[in-house]
Amino acid sequence: MITRIYWTRNARRLYGRCRLAIHVSLFQVLIATPTFGQLQKTSELVDAPAAGLPSVTFGMSTALSGPAVDLGSNMRDGVLAALAGVNRSGGISGATFRLRALDDRYEPEKTVTNMRSLVEDTSVVAVIGNVGTPNAVAAIPIATAAKMPFYGAFTGAGVLRKTPPDHYVFNYRASYLEETAAMVTALVEHGKLKPEEIAFFTQRDAYGDAGFSGGITALKAHGLKNEEGITHVRYERNTVAVEKAVSDLVLLDPPPRAVIMVGAYLPCAAFIRLAHRSDLTSIFLNVSFVGSESLAKDLGAEGEGVIVTQTVPHYESSLPIARDYREAMHQLNPKLTLTFGSMEGYISTRFLLAALQKRKSPIHRESVISALETAGEVDLGLGEKLELSSTRHQASHRVWPTIIRAGKVVPFAWDELKRDGGRRE
């Protein structure tokens, strides 16, 4: 005779709590001494100018060591690939370009020190490609006070997107509001989820706040009446202390159908692994800053079905800009891995160089600002034109969805999302 056991709701929750306790104990052993891969040298990195030509220097403060090293090094590599390409073609206005990159380990306090060094260096005409929202919050007042252009930061936070725009701050990428709005719209319209069935897992700082605020705005546009009904769990920056966040979601009745994640790759991967081990079968969606390739590599088979929004097209696409990027990265170093982060650095820098090429005038801090504010439409082979002006300081508003399949990050169409799509059974 077969005996069937019927679980009550409370029994399920108790079972989940016990499983979580066991997995947390094991998980704490695994992450007690985290390794972040081989740390890169933290000294300044300068691209060699072409012989016989004067050089123009761009500055950067980014994570070249620590738990966010992949994000910083990818952005730096993309910027360098674009600069190396224009240097090979003879530069702009009789000058070639070099990059002075300083390591801040994704810590705002170190960003402050680096920014002061960069703005005091009279050879630096602009700060480009800085990584991180809390770092941008620390950097912008210093750049503004020094009348230094602050361009193409790797963040979608609203603090860089004021109306009217800050005279010294320019963005390439779509905002976190636009990324989370794309997620919410897809979950509601294609996945048929109710706003209250969506939870948030975010970093406890300006980055997480920006993503959560954008998500709430999008949910309200889709009928959310009371934001207090949305579950929001958090973790501390530069840690993988995600156990409480997972526990809080596991114990919800009912658990969330989807979790929008605003964090870096290590804690997001840790959260997803522990959630899976605790039988949390939500759809997991990440904003672009997570570092897609690093997330997929860290998760392995457990990354299947995880969604990541991007602010650039897939680097393996047939678009002209993707072909240019692949060739530029190969020219810079054939051993470099292609990533969405380095592609963003490449495209962002290509736009800046195109704006300077249009001006064809001596390059200094104020002329960089003038070049960007008069850039107008620029076609880089992206499938759509980018644009900056005196009233428009964000060049792109496009969001591309991707998904992890068989360990790789591949293109994804929102209409593929079903109510139970991406769930683990």
C-alpha positions, 0 to 999 in steps of 0.5 A: 500500500502506498501512503501519501503525505499531504503537506499543510502550508505551515508544514511546508514552511517548517520544512523549508526553514529546516532545509535552509538552516542546514544549507546556511551552515554548509554555505557559511563553511564554503564562503568563510574565506572567499577568493576573488581570483587572481588580483590584478596589479593596483598601480596606474595603467597607462596606454603607450601613445604613438611615437612622435605625437602628443598625447591626451590623457583620460582618467579612471577610478575603478575596481582593479582588485577586490570582489568586483575586479571583473567589473572594473577590469572589463570596463578598463579593457573596453576603454583601452581597446577603443583608445588603441584603435584610434591611436593606430589610425593616427589619433584625433586633432594631432594627438593620441590617447592614453588612460590613467586607471587607478584602483579603488576596489569598489570602495567610495573612500578610495574613489575620493582619493583617486578622483582628487589625484585625477582632477589635480593632474592637468594632463587629464582632460576627462574621467571616463568609465568609472565603475559603481553607483556609490563610487559615482556619488563620491566622484561627481562632486569632486569632478564638478568642483574641478570642472572635469568632464565625468563621462560614461560611468558604469552605473544606471543610477538616477543621480547621474541623470538629472533634469536639466542635466548636470553640465559635467556629467554624461552617460552612455547607458540606459538607466536602472529605471529603464532596466527594471522597467523592462523587467517589470513590464515583461513579468506583468505582461508576458509572465502574467505576474501581479506586482505583489508577486515580485520581490527585490534583492539589492545591495545596501547602498546607493546602487541598490537604492537606485535599482529598487527605486526604479523598480518601484516606479515601474511597478506603480506604472503597472498598478501597484497601489502600496509599495509596502506590499513589496518585499525588499531584502538586502546585503552589504556591499563587498560581502556575500552575506546573503543568508538572511535575505534568502531566509526572509524570502523562503519564509514568505507565504506565498514566496515571490514568483520573481526576484529582481536582483540589483547587486554584483556577481559574487553575492548574486551568485551566492543568493541564487545558489542558496535559494535553489538549495532552499527550494525557492523556485522564483524567476531570478532577474539581474540588472546589467551591472551584475557582470553577466559572464562572471555570474554565469561562470560562478553559478555553473549549472545552477545559472540555468534560466537566470535573466540579465538585462544588458545595455549593449547588444550581444558581443557575438552578434552580426552588428557592425559595432560587435564586429569592431569590438571583437577585432579591437579586443583581439588587437589589444590582447588575443587572450582577453575574454569578450564580455558585456562590460568591456563592450560597454566600455568600448562603445562608450569610448567610441562615442566619445572619440566620435564626438571629439572627431566632429569638433576637430579642435584642441582637446582639453576639459572644456572642449570635451564638454563642448564636443559631447554637447554638440555631438548630435546623432552618431551611428556606430553600427549599433542598429540605432543611432546614439545622441547627446546634446546640451539637454540630453546627457544620456546617449542610449536608452535601449535595453537588451534581455539575455538569459543563461543557457547551458552556462552561456549568456545568450540573447533572450526575447521577453515574449519567451517568458511564461508564467512559470518560465525559468522556475526550478521544479 
